Amino acid sequence: MTLDPPVAGDLAAPFRFEYDPATLRYAPDAARDLGAELDAQGCDRALVVCGATVGATPAVMDPVREGLGDRLAGVFAETTPAKRLGTAYDGLDRFREVDADCLVAVGGGSSLDVAKVISVLAATDRDPDAVGRALVDSGTIPVPEAELPPIIAVPTTLAGADLSIVAGVTAHPDTCPVDGPASGGVGDPDLMPAAVCYDPELIATTPRSVLAASAMNGFDKGIETLYAATATPITDATASHGLGLFTEALRAFGDGDDDQWVYQSLAQGVMLVQYGIARADGTTLSLLHAFGHGLTRTYEVQQGAAHAVVAPHALSYLFEQVDGRRSLLAESLGVGDEADPAAAVVDRVDDVVAALGLPTRLRDVAGPDREEFPDVADAVLEDSFMANAPPGLEPTQDDIVGVLEAAW
């Protein structure tokens, strides 16, 4: 049989792929091997960083404690979704008090982000006032050239914040030496965790509503990675396979299926869709995450809810303007046989949102009123991730407002 050669549009443009990922450890009992991972990383004493709920959940903490054994130096169970700089300083005090040499972040993206900030603070000799001023003035905290204490991440949600070199951080006068509220982020290749342990048994302990909300953030990472201007054949392969696992498992999860294969597929899916998306030379996050930022930075809407509401409408707009690699997306989402791949992709995303029981209308979440849509549109257009929009996609304020109106 003679195969037809690929057409020019199917071949990758020239690219450079610089990536130094975390060590990936996957197993249904991966948390019980944390001691072995600390050995591999050359670490002796771990401070566990988590939120109060995770810290008080034996189904999560018992395997973590057992896995660390006598390498468990202490637990700091005070992280919150606010990701406060003051919380990170409290964690730093605990890190030093127990003489830890590494951080084990257990839970969702908030705990991992706080652990990253603790790591940065542990490696700097700047006083808290100077760090707070830097965050207020520049929106970031400088990462020192000194070696940072390593982080081992143990995710229990599906947001896909694990293979990342960035962390969000906020500050408030009540908890930190700043004059007013501030927010920003920290980014550096050294913030990539040293290792990530994907344990489907721990993911299964997370409340279903929390998993469902977090899943859309991770799911959309896989979608964007395929159509981003910064896509590569490497990220095509991992994101495409990850989306296939994710889609099947999320629909089963939404139907109430709690079989082991569901959580195993979710763990593997969220690992794969993240691989290579956060690199020193760029990211594959794009239109959907720019919408997510525009809706969540000023309003109280939860990130996963924002993605659930806006993703189908943003994708419809995208496919009206450009190809958006719709055929590859359709294949990855299991609808490659449909005659209209763009419509099939949008329908499949709608199916996932419905299966997860997530909101489908912007009016039903704590987001903007319609008169605020132009301001939201400006925030979306100014978001740094818009630089990764597919070639040929040049949205205007009216275009973004139109997507928000469709989502209303």
C-alpha positions in Angstrom: 0.0 0.0 0.0 1.3 3.5 -0.9 0.6 6.2 1.6 -0.1 9.8 0.4 2.6 12.2 1.6 1.4 14.8 4.2 0.2 18.1 2.8 2.3 21.2 3.6 -0.3 22.5 6.1 0.1 19.4 8.2 3.8 19.8 8.7 5.3 21.8 11.6 6.8 25.3 11.0 10.4 25.7 12.3 10.4 25.7 16.1 12.7 25.5 19.1 11.6 23.3 22.0 13.5 24.0 25.3 11.9 22.1 28.1 13.2 20.9 31.5 10.2 19.1 33.0 9.7 17.7 36.5 10.3 14.0 37.1 6.9 12.4 36.5 5.8 9.6 38.9 2.5 7.9 38.2 0.8 5.1 40.2 -2.4 4.4 42.0 -0.3 4.6 45.2 2.3 7.1 44.1 2.0 9.1 47.4 3.3 6.0 49.3 6.6 6.3 47.3 7.3 9.9 48.3 10.2 8.8 50.4 11.9 7.1 47.4 11.3 10.3 45.4 12.9 12.4 48.1 15.9 10.0 48.0 16.1 10.5 44.3 16.1 14.3 44.7 18.7 14.2 47.4 16.3 15.6 50.1 16.0 14.6 53.7 13.4 16.7 55.4 10.1 17.7 53.8 7.6 20.4 54.8 4.1 19.4 53.5 2.3 22.5 52.2 -1.5 22.2 51.8 -4.8 23.8 52.7 -6.8 23.2 55.9 -9.3 20.8 54.3 -6.6 18.6 52.7 -4.6 18.7 55.9 -7.6 17.4 57.8 -8.4 14.7 55.3 -6.9 11.3 56.4 -7.6 9.7 53.1 -5.1 12.2 51.6 -2.7 12.8 54.4 -2.2 9.2 55.7 -0.6 8.0 52.4 1.5 11.2 52.3 2.7 10.7 55.9 3.3 7.0 55.3 5.2 7.7 52.1 7.4 10.3 53.7 8.0 8.4 56.9 10.8 9.9 59.0 11.5 12.4 56.2 8.3 14.3 57.2 9.6 17.4 59.0 6.2 19.1 59.5 2.9 20.2 57.9 1.9 23.7 57.0 -1.9 23.5 56.3 -2.7 27.1 55.9 -2.9 27.8 52.1 -6.0 29.4 50.6 -7.2 30.2 47.1 -6.1 33.8 47.8 -2.4 32.8 47.5 -1.3 35.5 50.0 2.3 36.6 50.3 1.7 36.7 54.0 0.7 33.1 54.0 4.0 32.3 52.2 5.9 34.1 54.8 4.1 32.1 57.5 5.1 29.0 55.6 8.7 30.2 55.4 8.8 30.5 59.2 7.5 26.9 59.5 10.0 25.7 56.8 12.9 27.2 58.9 11.5 26.1 62.2 11.4 22.4 61.2 14.8 22.7 59.3 13.3 21.4 56.1 15.2 21.1 52.8 12.3 20.6 50.4 8.6 21.3 50.1 5.9 18.7 49.3 2.8 20.6 47.9 -0.4 18.6 48.3 -3.7 19.7 46.9 -4.7 22.1 44.1 -2.9 24.9 42.3 -3.2 27.3 45.3 -1.0 25.1 47.5 1.5 24.6 44.7 1.7 28.3 44.1 2.2 29.1 47.8 4.9 26.4 48.0 6.7 28.0 45.0 6.6 31.4 46.7 7.9 29.9 49.9 10.8 28.4 47.9 11.6 31.8 46.4 11.5 33.5 49.8 13.7 30.8 51.3 16.4 31.5 48.8 16.4 35.3 49.2 17.8 37.6 51.9 15.5 40.5 51.1 13.3 41.7 53.9 9.5 41.3 53.7 9.0 45.1 53.2 11.2 45.1 50.1 9.5 42.0 48.7 6.1 43.5 49.3 7.1 46.7 47.6 8.4 44.8 44.6 5.1 43.0 44.2 3.1 46.2 44.5 5.4 48.2 42.1 6.1 45.5 39.5 3.5 42.8 39.9 6.1 40.2 40.6 8.8 39.0 43.1 12.3 38.6 41.7 13.6 35.1 41.7 17.1 35.0 43.1 20.0 33.2 41.4 20.6 31.1 44.4 19.4 27.5 44.4 15.8 27.2 45.4 14.6 24.5 47.8 13.0 21.8 45.5 9.3 21.2 45.4 7.5 17.8 44.9 3.9 18.3 43.9 1.1 15.9 44.7 -2.0 17.2 42.9 -5.4 16.3 44.1 -7.4 18.3 41.5 -7.4 18.5 37.7 -6.6 22.1 37.1 -3.3 21.3 35.5 -1.1 23.6 37.5 1.6 21.1 38.1 4.1 21.2 35.2 4.3 25.0 35.4 7.1 27.6 35.9 4.8 30.3 37.2 2.9 31.0 40.4 0.2 33.5 41.3 0.5 35.6 44.4 -1.5 38.4 46.1 -0.8 40.7 49.1 -3.1 42.5 51.5 -2.2 44.9 54.3 -3.9 42.6 56.9 -1.4 39.9 56.3 1.7 41.5 54.7 3.7 44.8 54.9 2.0 46.5 51.9 0.0 49.7 51.8 -2.8 48.3 49.7 -4.0 45.1 48.0 -1.8 43.9 45.2 -1.7 40.9 42.9 0.7 39.5 40.4 2.8 36.4 39.6 6.2 34.9 39.8 7.8 33.2 36.8 11.1 31.4 36.3 12.3 28.1 34.9 13.6 27.3 38.4 10.0 27.2 39.7 9.3 23.9 37.8 8.7 21.3 40.5 11.5 18.8 40.9 8.9 16.0 40.7 5.2 15.5 40.4 3.5 12.4 41.8 0.2 11.7 40.1 -1.8 9.4 42.3 -5.4 8.6 41.1 -6.4 7.3 44.5 -5.7 10.8 46.0 -7.5 12.5 43.2 -10.5 10.3 43.9 -10.7 11.6 47.5 -11.5 15.2 46.2 -15.1 16.1 46.3 -16.8 15.6 43.0 -17.9 19.2 42.7 -14.3 20.4 43.2 -12.9 18.0 40.7 -15.6 18.9 38.1 -14.8 22.6 38.4 -11.0 22.1 38.2 -11.3 19.8 35.3 -12.3 22.4 32.8 -9.1 24.4 33.4 -7.0 21.3 32.7 -9.2 20.2 29.8 -8.9 23.6 28.1 -5.1 23.5 28.4 -5.2 20.5 26.1 -7.5 22.2 23.6 -5.4 25.4 23.5 -2.2 23.5 23.1 -3.3 22.1 19.8 -4.4 25.4 18.2 -1.9 27.8 19.7 0.6 29.6 17.5 3.3 28.1 19.6 2.1 24.5 19.1 4.8 21.9 18.3 4.7 18.3 17.2 5.8 17.3 20.7 3.0 19.1 22.4 0.6 17.9 19.7 1.3 14.4 20.6 1.0 14.7 24.4 -2.0 17.0 24.3 -3.9 15.0 21.7 -3.5 11.7 23.7 -4.2 13.5 26.9 -7.4 15.0 25.5 -8.5 11.6 24.4 -8.1 10.2 27.9 -9.6 13.2 29.5 -12.7 13.4 27.4 -13.7 9.8 27.9 -13.0 9.8 31.6 -14.7 13.2 32.2 -17.9 12.0 30.5 -17.9 8.8 32.5 -17.1 10.8 35.7 -20.0 13.1 35.0 -22.3 10.0 34.6 -21.3 9.0 38.1 -18.8 6.3 37.2 -16.3 5.8 40.0 -14.4 2.9 38.6 -10.6 3.0 39.0 -10.1 3.4 35.3 -11.8 6.8 35.4 -9.5 8.3 37.9 -6.5 6.6 36.4 -7.4 8.2 33.0 -8.0 11.6 34.6 -4.6 11.5 36.2 -2.8 10.5 33.0 -4.8 12.9 31.0 -4.1 15.9 33.1 -0.4 15.0 33.1 -0.2 14.7 29.4 -2.1 17.9 28.4 0.4 19.9 30.5 3.6 18.4 29.1 5.6 21.1 27.4 3.0 23.9 27.7 5.0 26.0 30.2 8.6 26.5 28.9 11.3 29.1 29.2 10.7 30.1 25.6 6.9 30.4 25.8 3.6 28.8 26.5 0.8 27.2 24.6 -2.0 28.9 26.6 -4.1 31.2 24.4 -7.6 32.5 23.8 -9.5 30.4 26.4 -7.2 31.2 29.2 -7.2 34.9 28.3 -10.9 34.8 28.6 -10.5 33.0 32.0 -8.2 35.7 33.2 -10.4 38.5 32.0 -13.4 37.0 33.9 -11.6 36.0 37.2 -9.1 38.7 37.9 -11.7 41.3 38.7 -14.8 39.2 39.5 -15.6 36.4 41.9 -16.4 33.8 39.3 -14.4 30.6 39.8 -11.8 29.8 37.1 -13.4 26.4 36.2 -16.8 27.9 35.9 -15.5 30.8 33.7 -13.9 28.2 31.4 -17.1 26.1 31.3 -19.3 29.1 30.4 -17.1 30.7 27.8 -15.2 27.8 26.1 -17.9 26.7 23.6 -18.7 30.2 22.5 -15.0 31.2 22.2 -14.3 28.1 20.1 -17.3 28.9 17.9 -15.9 32.4 17.3 -12.4 31.0 16.7 -13.6 28.5 14.1 -15.6 31.3 12.3 -12.3 33.2 11.9 -9.6 30.6 11.3 -9.1 26.8 10.9 -7.9 26.4 14.4 -6.7 22.9 13.6 -10.3 21.7 13.9 -9.6 18.3 12.4 -6.8 17.5 14.9 -9.0 18.7 17.7 -11.9 16.6 16.5 -9.7 13.5 16.3 -8.4 14.1 19.8 -11.9 14.6 21.2 -13.2 11.4 19.6 -15.4 13.0 17.0 -13.0 12.8 14.0 -15.6 11.1 11.8 -18.1 13.9 11.9 -18.7 15.8 8.7 -18.2 19.2 10.3 -15.2 19.0 12.6 -15.6 22.5 14.0 -19.2 22.0 15.0 -18.3 18.5 16.4 -15.6 20.0 18.6 -17.9 22.6 20.0 -20.6 20.0 20.6 -18.2 17.7 22.4 -17.0 20.5 24.7 -20.7 21.3 25.4 -21.1 17.6 26.2 -18.2 17.6 28.7 -19.6 20.8 30.4 -23.0 19.3 30.7 -21.7 16.0 32.0 -19.8 17.8 34.7 -22.8 19.8 35.7 -21.0 23.1 35.3 -22.8 26.4 34.6 -23.4 27.3 31.0 -24.5 30.9 31.2 -22.5 33.9 32.4 -25.5 35.4 34.1 -25.5 32.4 36.5 -22.0 32.9 37.9 -20.5 35.8 39.9 -19.2 37.5 36.9 -19.6 40.9 35.1 -22.9 42.5 34.2 -23.4 43.1 30.5 -22.5 46.8 30.7 -19.1 45.7 31.9 -18.4 43.5 28.9 -16.2 46.2 27.1 -13.9 46.4 30.1 -13.7 42.6 30.3 -13.0 42.5 26.5 -10.1 45.0 27.0 -8.6 42.8 29.7 -8.9 39.7 27.5 -7.2 41.5 24.6 -4.4 42.8 26.8 -3.7 39.4 28.4 -0.3 38.1 27.5 -1.7 34.7 26.4 -3.4 36.4 23.4 0.0 36.5 21.8 -0.3 32.8 21.3 -3.6 33.0 19.4 -3.8 31.0 16.1 -2.3 32.7 13.1 -4.9 34.9 11.4 -7.0 35.4 14.5 -7.1 39.2 15.2 -10.0 39.8 17.6 -11.4 43.2 18.2 -13.2 44.5 21.3 -16.5 44.0 19.5 -15.6 40.4 18.8 -14.8 39.6 22.4 -18.0 41.4 23.6 -19.9 39.2 21.1 -18.5 36.1 22.6 -19.4 37.3 26.1 -22.9 38.2 24.8 -23.3 34.7 23.4 -22.2 33.3 26.8 -24.6 35.5 28.7 
